[in-house]
């Protein structure tokens, strides 16, 4: 899965000045844009893993009618990565990328020009659905489905504790949702300790503030919340999702028998196909009058 090829994104968007403050945008090949899916990749928050391995999934989601933005963020091992930079980037991206995408769609629909003012090829506008009854308004987090895999699942659920970053629907795929337990288990050679600087004063306070298991679930603020986790996951224990879901009966838990860690982001596997169905069933964002 990590080496599977996919098409290049339609646009690479910048939401900040740093080299990792970018997002790959995939647009539907035809028909209107139904909404925005914003995806956070995993890799235990480390710089050697990036958004590229989610491109096959993004391509498949876009084929179903959603615009898809793969959000990159600073990670451990690069300048500013780890706490607090990783967290700051995720919040900034959630707050700003939907508006950037909405601006792009509106400008292409009205003028046939992209963000840089250059003419956009008609086939791009057609694939974006901009010549039909497209989503022609500025998007916001409220129009967004937020998807996170593994460490990205942690970041997705953590972000929903911040009111300005709340979305319509958050989906955590094999999420690292219990940082205390992940740290106790030293998952991936103590990735939690690297992220939150175990060797520096204040680690316990940073851990408590960053741990989804110690924060209110998104459902308390009205955000639809879905957890998917495979029973054959050798990287992140499935009990993380089971324990988190037990906190609120409104959380939709999908435990997938026999599914591994990467099956959930593979559109060619049954687990990935289920994810595509869940996103396709998301109501289209309504354009204001």
N, C-alpha and C positions, 0 to 999 in steps of 0.2 A: 504493500500500500504506500509506503514512504517513497518508493521510486516510480510509481505509476505516472505516466505522462498525461497532460491535459492541455487544452488550448490556452493561449495567452489571454490575460484579462483584457477587457475592452478599454479600460482606463486604469491607471495607477493614481490614486488620489493622495494628496498630502494633507494631513491634519495638524502637523506641527513641523518645526524646523529640523528635527533630528532625522538621521538616516533611517531609523526604524519607525518613525511616525508617519506611516503610509498605510494604504489599504488597496488591495486589488479589487476592482469592480467588474463583475460579470453581469451582463444584461441578457434578458431572454432572447432567444433566436428569432422569435416572432410573437405576435400578439401583445396585448397591453401588459404593463408592469403592474402586478397585483399588490406589491408591497416590498419591503426590504428585509432581507435576512442578513444579520451581522454576525460573523463567525470569529471565534477566538480559538486559535490552535493550542495544542498541548506541547509536551516536551519537558515537563517538570520545570518550567520557567527559565530554561537555559538557552543561551544564544545559539547553540549548535543546531537547534530545531527552529524552523521558521514556518511561515504561512503556506509555503509552496506545496507542502504535502496535502493541503486541503483543497487544492485546485480541482481535482477530479470530482469531489463532492460539490464544490461551488458550481461547476459546469452542469452537474445533474440537477441541482436545485434551480438554477437559472432556466433550464429547459422546461421546468414546470411553471414558469411565469413570474418568479420573484427576481428582483435584482439582488445580488449577493455581494457583500463587501467583506473581504478577508482582512481583518484588522491585524496589522503588525504592531508590536510594542517592544519597548526596551526590555531585555532579558538579562539574567545573571551571566556575567562573562563579557558584557559590553558596557561602555560608559553609561552611567546612570541607571543600569539595570538592577533588578532586585528592589527591595523596599527603600524609598517610596516610589521610585521612578516607574516601575512596572505598573503599579496601581494607579499612579497619576495618568499614565498614557491610556490605560483602559477607560478610565472615566472620561478623559478628554475625547477619545475616539467615539465613545457611545453618545456623548453629548453633541459632537460636531459632524461626524461622518454622515448621519442621515440628512442633515441640512445640505451638506455638500452634494450628496447624490440628488436630492430634490432640486437643487439649483441647476445641476447639470441637465436633468430631465426637462425642466421648464425651459431652459435656454435652448436646448436642442429642438424642443417642440415648437417654440415660437420663432426661432431665428435660423435653425439649422447650424448652429455654431456650438462648439464645445467650450470647456472652461477656459481655454487659451484664446478663444475668439476665432480660431481657424475654422474653415468650413468643415462640416462633418459629412462623410460619405453617406449617400442616401441609404445604402444597405445597412449601415449602423443604425440610422434612425428607424428604419423598418424593423430591424431585429429588436430594438428597444420598445417597439410598439408605439412610437411617438407620432405616427401618421394616423393612428386610429383613436380609440377611446382610452388613451393612456392615462396613467396616474400623473396628472399634470399639476402638482402643487408641491410646495416645500414640505419635505418629509421631516419628521421629528422622531425622537425615541419612542413616542407613543404609537407610531406606525410600524415599529420594528419588532421582529422576532430575533432574539439574541440566543445564539447557539455557542456552546463551549465544550471542547473535548478535553478530558483529563485535567491538566492544570488550567486549561481554558475554561473548563466547567467550574472549577473553583472561582476563577476571576469573574465569570458570568454571574454566579449566585452572589458572590461578595458585592459586586457592583450594585445589586438591587437594594442594598442597605442605604444607598445614597439617593435621596429623592430626585435629584436632577438627572439621574441616569436610568430611571425606571422605564421599562419597556412594556409592550403589550403581552409578550409571552417569552419566557426564558426556558431553554432546553439544555440540561446538563447531560453530557454523554460520558459515562465512566468518570464522573467528576471526583476530584480530590476534595471531598466536601467536609472532611474532618481533619483539620491540620494538626490538632493535638495528637490524635492517634497516628497520623502519617509521620509526624515527628518522632513519636515513641517507637514506631516500627522502623525508623530510618529509611523510609521508602526512597529508592533511587539514590542510595548513599547520602541520605540526609538532605534531600533537595529542599525541604522546608527550612532547615537550618541555614542553608545558603541564601534562600529567598529573603528571610527575615533577620539574617545576621545574628545567629545564635551566640557568636563570640563577643557581641557588643552589649553594653548595658541597655536595659529596657526590652529585652527579648520577650519576656512574658507578656508585657503590655502590647507589643506589636502582634504577637500571636493571637491574643484575645480579640484584637480589633480586626484581624484579617481572616478569622476562622468562621466560615458560614455556619458551622454547627453551633456557634455561640451568638449568632446574630438572628434577628427575626426572619422567618422565611418570607420570601417575596409574596406569598399568598396573603399575608396579613395586610399588604398594601394594595391588594386587588390584582396582582400580576399572576397570570396563568403560569404554572410551574410544572414542567415535565422532567422526570429523571429517567434515563435509559442506562442500563448496565447489564453486561453479560456475566453469566455464571462461570465462564471459563477465562475471566480476566486475570492474567498473572501479574499485571502491573499495578492496578488499583483495586483493592478489595471491594467486592460487590456489597458487602455489609455497610460501606460508607453511604451508599444510596439508600439502602433499606432503613438504616437508622435515621437518616435525614428525613425520609418520607414519613416515618412514624410520628414526626412532630406535628403534622397537620394533615387531616384526611383529605383536604382539597388538593394536595400534591398528587399528581398523576405519575405513578411509579410503573415502569415497564422493565421487569427483570426478564432477560432473554436467555433461555436455556441454551447452553453450549456456545454462546457468542463470546469471542475474544475481545481484547482491548481495542484493536483497530477495526474490527468488523463494523463498529457503529459509524465509522466515517467512510466506509467503503460502499459506494452506491451499487456495486455488483453483488453484495452480500445481503441476505435477508434482513439483517439488522439495519443496514444502510437504507434498504428499500422502505422499511417501516418509518425511518426518519423522514424520507421524502414524502411519504403519505401524510405524516403529521403536519409538515410544513405546507403541503398543498391544501390541507383542510383548514388552514388559517384563513379567517375572513379577509377579503381584500380591503385594503385601506380605502376609506371613503374620501373622495375629492370634495373639498368645500365648494359651496355654491358661489 
